[in-house]
Amino acid sequence: RLLYFAAEQTTFFKPVVNEKRISLKAEYVFDNTREIDLNILHGTRYKIFAEGINKYELDFVDGFDFELSNGYTSVFGFDARHYVALGKHSILAFRAAAAASMGSEKMLYYLGGTENWILPSFNENTPVNDDKSFAYKTLAPQMRGFKNNIRNGGSYALVNAEIRVPIFKYLRKKRISSAFLRNFQLVFFYDVGSAWYGLTPYSDQNPLNTLTIQDSEVVTVQVKYFRDPLVMGFGPGVRTSLFGYFLKLDYGWGLETRTIQ
């Protein structure tokens, strides 16, 4: 149910829109991980998923109106993680994730930022394709060192790597009673990924490298310049538990078009 905020005369007369959709999602999940400690795991886990969403019309208000399909969305993707032990307490964690959407109502992925970000911010300088077939939008974390929307598109792929070191377990051999110190971890991370339109990140459908300048109603100039679709982020972080909550703090530098931000 979509209600437009009546901030001006145009939106004041916009009708209330009711949309109906039905969806089906299937996942294959594999998980042989063992939790050694909080945020410290050994093993591998992954999931492969497919989702279909169908928009239909069913109305009894002004007579009977039924239409089986007014648009559809299909999404395919995977999320895989592998944990390698480094000595007795530390681990090296790898993650790879990707997804692609197709159909008359596609999914728009915003790359950048991280999950459960306390103060998220949005990058207004990255252009968004004005394709009207995008009906949904969602974040594609984690790409630390950037705001949300450093890249966007109907497909995305990214790889994350983290070294997690519970430092106080090396400093003290006896069991640490304090959960804050026991679960305190130093982290070093590296993220790399991209989001794009079309078949590849270098497709001509991507508006990333095109800037439109309209000086008047007569003159419109399109400027093409190079921006690498692949972005990277790296930096340190800490992890711990406080009052029963698992907290993460990362400080990231973004690497865009071979320039550190």
N, C-alpha and C positions, 0 to 999 in steps of 0.2 A: 504494500500500500504506500504510494508515493504522494506526499503532500508538499506542494511548493510554498516556500515562505513568501508571503505577499509583501515584498520589499519595494516593489514598483508596480506600475500599472500592467506591465506585461505579465508578470507572475501572478498578479491579483486575479486575472481571468483564466489562469491555467486550471484545468479540471483535475480532480483527484484521480490518480491512475492506480488500478488494481491489476497486478500481474500474478499469474499462477504458474508454478514450475514443479516438476517432479524429477527426482534425480536417483541415480543408482551408482554406487561406488563399490569396486572390488579391489582387494589388496592381497598380495602374497607376502607373508612376513616370515623371515628367518632370524633366529636369535639364539646364539649359544654363548652369550656373554655371561661373565661372572662378576658380581660387584665385590671388589676387594675392599673398598672403602667408598665414602661419599665422593662421587665424581671420578673415581678411579676404577676402571673396568678392564677386564681382559676378554679377548674374543672378537667376534664379528656379529653384526646385525645389519639387516637391510630389509627394505620393503619395495615392492614394485606395485604400482597402482594404476587403475584406469577408472575414469568417472564420466558419466554421461548425464547431461541436464537437458530436459525438454520443456520448452515454454508452450503452454496451451491456453485455450480460452474456453471458459465455462461461465455462462451468465444467465441468471433467472430474473433479473430486474426488469428489463424492457423486453419481455418475451424470452424465448429459449435460444441461446446462442452457444454453439459448441464447435471448436476447431481443434483438431488433434495436435497440430504443431505450428507454432508461430516463430520458431527459432530453436536452435539446439547448440549445445556446447559439448565438446569432448576434450578430455584432459588425460594425458599419459605422462608418467614420470616415475622416478625412483629416488630413494634416499638410502645411502649405504655408509656404514661406519665400521672402522677397524681399529682396535686398540693393541698396541705393542708394549710389552713390559720393558722398562729401562731400569734394571737393577731390582731392588726389593720393593720400593715404594712408588717410583715415578713411572709415567707412561707417556707414549707418543700416540696421540689420537688423530686419526684421519677421517675425513668425511667428504663424500662426493654426492651431489644432488643435482637433479635436472628435471625439467617439466616442459611440456609443450601443449598448447591449446589450439583447437581447430573448430570450425563451424561458423554459423552465422552470428553467434554470440560468444565471442572469445574471452579469454581471461587475460588481463593486463598485469604483468608482473613488474613490481618496482624493486630493483636491486639496490642494496645499500642499508646500512644500519644493522641492528641486531634485534633479536626477540626480546620482548618485555622491557624495552628501552624506557627509562623513567622520563626523560625529556627528549622525545623524538623531534627531529627537524627534517624539513623537506627541501630538496634541491630544486629551485625554480628555474635554473639555467639549463637543465637538460630537456630538450624538446620532447613532447609526447605526440605520437602520430594521431592525426585527427580522424582516423578511421572510425566510422560509426558502428562497426561490428563488435566493438569491445563493450560487453555488458557488465563485466565484473573486474575488480581490481584487488590485488593482494600483495603483500610483501614477500620478497624472496631473500630471507636472511641465511647466513650471516656474511656481511661484507663490511667489516669494521674499518674505520678510518674515513668513512664517507657518510653523508646524510642519506636519508631515503631518496631514491630516484637519481642515483648517479648514472644508472642505465635503466632502460625500461623496454618492454616488448612482450610479444605473445609467447616467447620461449625464454628460458634461462638455463644456465649451467654454472656451477661453482664448486670449488674445492677448498676445504679448510684443513689446516694442520695445526695441532697444539701440542706443546710439551708441558706437562703438568707435574710439578714438583712439590710435594708436601714437606716443606722445608723443616718444620719443627720436629718431624719424625726422625730426621737425620741428626738433629742437635740433642735429642733426648731419647735414650733407649727405652726407658720405662713408659708405660701407658700414660698418655696425657689426659687428665680429667676434663680440662676445659675444651668444650666443643669448638670454640672459636679458634684455639691454637691447634687442636688435633686435625681440624679440617682446613686449616689455612694452607693455600697452595699458591706458589708462584707459577705464572703461565707466560709462555711466549708463543705467539700465534702468527700465522701467515694465511691470508685469504686471497683467492684469485677467482674471478668469474666475469660473466657478461650476461646481458639480456638483450634480445634483438627481435626484429620483425623479419618475416620471410624465412628462407631456408637456412641461412648462415648469418653470423654477426656482420659479415661484409656484404650483405645483400643491398641492392639499390633501394629497397623499400625502407631502409632505416633513415630516419630524419636527423640522425646524430650529426652528420657532417654537412648539413645544409642549413643555411640561415637565410630567411626571406626578409628583405628590407623593402618596405613600401613607402616611397617618398611622397607620393600623391596618388590620386585615383587613376592616373595614367601610367606612372612609372613604377614597376615592381622588379626588383633585382634579387636573384637567387645567388648567394655566395657559397661556394663549396670549399671546405678546408678539411684538414685531416685531424680526426680525433680517434684514437685507438679504441675499438669497442671493448677491449679487455682491460679490466682494472684490477688492482692489487692493493692489499692492505696488510700492514704488519705492525707489531708492537708488543708490549708487555701487559700483563694483567694480574689480578689476584682473585682468588676464590676462597670463600669461607662460609660458615653458617653462623647466624646471629639471631637469637631469640626464636629459633626454630625455622628461620628462613635461610635459603641458600642464596647468597649474594655474589654477584659478579661485577668486577670493575675492570674495564679494558681501556687502554689509551692507544689509539691507532693512528698511524700515518698512512695516508692514501697515496698510491702511485698511479697517476693518470697520464697517459700519453708521454710516458718516460719522464715525468716530472713529479717529484715528491711534494705533496700538498702541505 
